[in-house]
Amino acid sequence: MPSPSSAREAARRRVPPLSDDDIGWFHCEACDEPRLLYDRRRVSGGCAHELCVACVVGHVEARVAAGEVPVRCPFQFPAGSSHCDAVVHPEDCKDLLYIGDFDAWCVALCELAVGGPGAFARYPNPDCGERLDTGAGGERAVSGATCLRCSRAFCLRCEQPWDERHRDGEG
């Protein structure tokens, strides 16, 4: 029969942490590297491609920065061969992205839904945050506007406060 002190010592022993070999591995299809299993992600529920977190984040950040929304699976191949049409949903990746990148992605999707990039101008005053519907995408015919909320003037082209350089036509 074990002594009471040896029973207490056994109870105090901790389970050793798992080693990398105990966790398991998978092969990232994007970077072509072996990765730990807990680093595995699918870009969408309808996509069978397994990528590591770094590849998912890199792909999403690059597509959003390039204005290519909605973000699709990185495995879109030329027509005629096998391809993946899966679309990455922001909610599936929000725990991986910096908040600024996540917000930029959501704003780009919203702008796409209501008329495309350029359909809105953002007033640069952080205390205001008003957005002006310009009614058009791309190049704006008129360069100046006044914020409806705070009544300050700003440039529609560069989304900066109106100043002397804008009066000279440089804005």
SENUGU-950807 format. One record per residue (C-alpha): x, y, z. Coordinates in steps of 0.001 Angstrom, whole numbers, plus 524288, in hexadecimal, padded with zeros to 5 digits. Each point is the difference from the previous one (the first is absolute). Layout:
! SENUGU-950807
XYZ;...
! end
This chain:
! SENUGU-950807
800008000080000;805BD80D337FC1E;80308809A080A9A;7F7DB80C7B80118;80BBF808657FC4E;802AC7F8457F370;7F18B8012F7FC4F;800DB80ECC80191;80C58800757F7C8;7F9677F8287F54A;7F4758095680033;8092380BB37FE95;806C17FAB27F3EE;7FBA1806A77F3C6;7FD167F9F87F310;80B688031A7F707;7FCCE8090A7F498;7FE227F9FE7F2AC;80B868005B7F6E6;7FEAC804297F1DA;800447F1BF7FBEB;7F4B47FCEB8093A;7F76C80AA57FA09;800E67FBAA7F1E8;8033E8064F7F321;7F983803BD7F340;805328051A7F319;7FC4F80E137FC77;7FBA98003D7F1DB;803E480E457FE26;80DE2800C48055F;802A17F1837FDC6;8056B7FE7580DD0;7FCE27F67080AF7;7F8E68070C80B0E;7FAC67FC6580D5B;7F2027FB337FFB4;7FADC80AE3808B4;804C4809C17F596;7F6C37FA3D7F5AF;7F508808317FA37;7F6827FEF57F4E0;7FCFC80CE07F969;7F1997FCD77FEEA;7F62F7F5C280406;7FE477FC3F7F1B5;80E8C7FE927FD5A;808207F3C2801E0;80D4A806D67FF6E;807BB7FFCC80CAC;808E980B9C80285;808268049080B69;7FBD580C3680757;80B35808127FA56;7FBCE7FCD27F211;7F1AC80312802A3;8038680D0D8063F;809A3803747F53A;7F6287FCAF7F55C;7F4D7807AD80625;8087980BEB802F4;80582800347F226;7F2A47FEC57F97F;7F9CC80A8080881;80B89809487FDFA;7FEB67FDFB7F148;7F163802AF800B4;7FCBE7F23E7FB7D;7F3AB7FD54807B9;7F9547F70380229;80C0A7F80E803A3;8002B7F2BB7F96D;807967F38E802DA;80E1F801707FB7F;7FE627F3AF7F7D1;7F8C4805B57F469;805F57F9F77F408;7FE16803CC7F1BC;7F3707FBBD7F988;800017F2187FB28;807277FA3E80BA7;7FB907FD2780DC1;7FD5A80C4F807C5;7FA0C8049480CA7;7F53080A2C80011;7FF608012C80ED4;7FE8D80DB98056E;8068C8033F80CEB;7F6AD805FA809D2;8057780A4780960;7F9EF7F94A80BCF;807F97F3C57FCF5;80CBA8079F80141;7FD4E80AE880999;8075C7F93180AF2;80C297FFAD7F75D;8006880E027FB04;803B980CEE80609;7F3D38081880288;8041280A397F5FD;801587F5C37F544;7F3177F9D0803DF;7F93180D427FFC1;805DF8036B7F2B5;7FAE87F31B7FAA0;7F2598025680553;7FFBE80E037FAF1;804597FB6B7F27B;7F5207F5D47FFD5;7F5F380A2E80434;80499809927F59D;7FF0F7F54B7F5D5;7F21E7FD0D80447;7FB7780E277FEF5;80695804557F391;80E547FCA57FFC2;80C43806E9804BA;7FEED80EAA7FECE;7F15C8002B80261;8029A8063680D38;8099680A29804CC;804837FFCC80E22;8019580CD7806ED;80DB28003780612;7FBCE8058380D3A;800E47F46A80970;7F62B8065D80938;7F5D3800607F53E;801387F3637F82C;7F560804047F656;7FFC37F9A47F29D;7FAD5807477F437;7F9107F8BF7F513;80689805447F3B6;7F6AE7F8C97F71B;80B047FB267F753;80BAE7F71680063;80DA9802D77FB29;8040A80DDD7FC3F;7F7C080AA180620;7FBF480B847F77D;7FEEF8099380B55;80B818013480937;7FA3E8071A80BC3;7F5067FCCF80966;7FB13803FF80D4D;7FD757F60B80A99;7F18C7FF7E80338;8028B7FCCD80E44;80ABE8099380400;7FF4B809CE7F493;80EA07FF8E7FD3A;80502800307F202;808457F4F17FA8E;805387FAFD7F30C;7F89A7F4A57F9E4;80BD17FB8B7F830;80A0C7FEB980AF8;7F67A7FFC280B92;807DC80A5F8074E;7FB7980CDC8062F;7FE4E80ADE7F60E;80B86809777FFC0;807DF808EA7F6F4;8059F7F51C7F79F;7F2337FBF47FC4B;7FC7B80DC97FBC7;80B667FF757F66D;7FAA07F38F7F9DD;80A617F6D58055D;7F6917F7C480848;
! end
